[in-house]
Amino acid sequence: MPRQVRIQFPGAMHHVMSRGNRRQDIFLDDVDRLLGEHGLQADTPGARQEFERRTEARRVEPGDEEAMKALRRGWCLGSQAFKQQQLEALDGRVGQHHFGAIRLEVAQAKAERIIGQELRRLNWQEADLSSRRKRDPAKLEIALRLRKETTLSVKQMAARLHLGTPGSASVCLLAATNQASPGTPAQADLGI
């Protein structure tokens, strides 16, 4: 029995299937699928240039400004949990081709992980950071670890760990660093 004629009218919903004969895949991979969606038959340099041209043309077209705000806001479009997962995946793989904002976010995410580990190790709560003294040895130990393992500035560390002003935090960190490693034997002989 032949297939019935499709009834068409404005706003009608139709089920469209993208598969080959005997349910075989039509596209070999994501690149092939993406180029195929734009009517480009093969993955060639010319097809990629055409795809780039079409994508750029769509980018400059006026569109839904509300939908574009999320993309313009930053590099990540998704939930906060997804963003944290991506930042963890980037840790240690941030290169020169990454922008400063991404580098800073990766460093901040790593710092938060380190602070969480240290708070668990010390059996502290988040409130303990603000209630303890600025020069608390355990807080300085956390700051030294952050200094060694991340690229956070002293100002950011001072604010996050409640170490006081960046200037006083810098002096405390320097004193703690000198106390932890007094220097070479030659320096000790010279009294440096």
N, C-alpha and C positions, 0 to 999 in steps of 0.2 A: 504494500500500500504506500503510495507516495506521501511525502511530508506535506502537512497542511500549509497553506499560504500564511505568511506572517502578517498579522494585522498591525498596521502602522498608523499611529496618530501622534500628535505633539505630546511630549512628556511620557511616552510609553517606555517601559522598562524592558530590556532585552538581555538575555543571558548570552554572553560571548565567551567562547572557549578558545584557548590558545594551545592547541596541541596538534601534532601531526597524525598521519595515518597510523592505525594500530596503537594509538595513544603515545607515540614517540614524542620526545622533546623536540620543539621547533628550534630552540636556541641552544647553542653549545655552552655559553657562559654568560655572565652578566654584561660583558662588553658587547657581545653579539646581540643580546636582548635589547640593550639600550640603543644600539645603532639601528636595530630592526624596528624599534618603536618610532624612529625618526625616518624610516623609509630608506635607510642606507644599507645596501646589500652586503658589503664585505668590510672586514676590518682592515682598511688600507690607510696610508697616511692622508690621502685625499678625503676619505670618508671621515676621518677624525677631524680634519680641518673644517669640513662642512658641519660636523656636529658642533665644534667649537663656535663657528660662526652663528649657528642657529641658537645655541645656548646664550651667547653674548647678546643676540638680538632680543631674546626673551628677557634678559636681565635688565635691559634699559627700557623695556616697555613699561608704561604706567600700569600698576596693578593694585592689588589689595594691600594698602599700606599697613593695616593692622597685622596681616599675616607676615609681612616683611620685617616688622619690628623685632620679632623673636630672632630672626636671622641676623639682623644688624646689631643686636644687643651683644652678641659674643659668638664664640666659635662652637658652642654646644647647644643643640636643640634637643631637649628632652628633660626628664625628671632630674632632681638633684641626686638621686641614687645612681642614675646612669652617668651623670657628670663625674661623680666621685670614682666610679668604676673606670671611666676613661682616663681620669687623672692618674689613677694608680697604674694603669697600663702604660702611660707615658713616662712614668718615673724611671729615670736612668736612660731614656731614649730621646730626650729633648736635645735637638741639635741646633746648629747655627741657622737653619732654615725656619725655625719656629720663632714667632713674634714674642716680644717681651711680656705681653699679657698672659700668654700661655705658660711661659717660663715661670712667671710669678705665681700663677695658680697652681702649677705642679709643685713648686717649692712650698706654698702654703698648705697644700694637701698633705705633703710629706711631713711638714712640721706638725700638723694636727695629729697625724698618726704617731709621731714620736712622742708628742706631749701625752697622748692617750696611753701609750705604753708606759711612760714614766709615771704617770698618775696611778696606773694599776700596780706598778712595781712598788711604789711608795704607800699604797693603800690610801691615797688622797682622793678627795672629791674636787670638782672644778672650783668650788667656793674656797678651798684651802689655798689656792694660788693668790687670791686677793686678801685673805685673812692673815697669811703668814708675812713675816718681815720681808722687806725688799732685798736684804742681803742674806736671806736664808740659804745655807749651803746646798740644800737639795734643789732649790730653785736655780741657783747658779750652776749646779751640775747639769740640770736640764738645758739651761741656756748654752753651756759649753758644748753639749751634744748637738744642739740645733746649729751652733756656729760651725761645728765640724762637718755636719752631714747635710746642711741646707745652705741656700743662698739668701736667707732672710736677713734683712738689715737689723742693726742693733735697735733701731727705733721700733720695728715691728715686734722684735722679741721682747723689748721692754714693755710694750703695750699688752702683749698677749700673756706674759708671765707676771705682770704687775711688779716690775723691777724699778719703778720710778721713772725719772726722766731718761732720755737716751744718753745724755752725758754721764749721769751717775751710773747707769747700767754699763756703759762702756768702761768706766774706771773699775767697776766691780769685776767685769769679765776679764780685764787685763790683769788684775790682781789675782784672780782665781787661776788664770792661765799660767802666770809666773809661779804661783804656788804649786800647781800641778806638775810643771816641768821647769825646774830651776835653771836649766841651761846646760851647757857643756862644762866639763871639769876646768877647762881653761878660763871660762867666764867666772867660775866660782873662785879660782885662784886670784883673779884680778879684782874680785869683789863687785862684779857687774851683775 
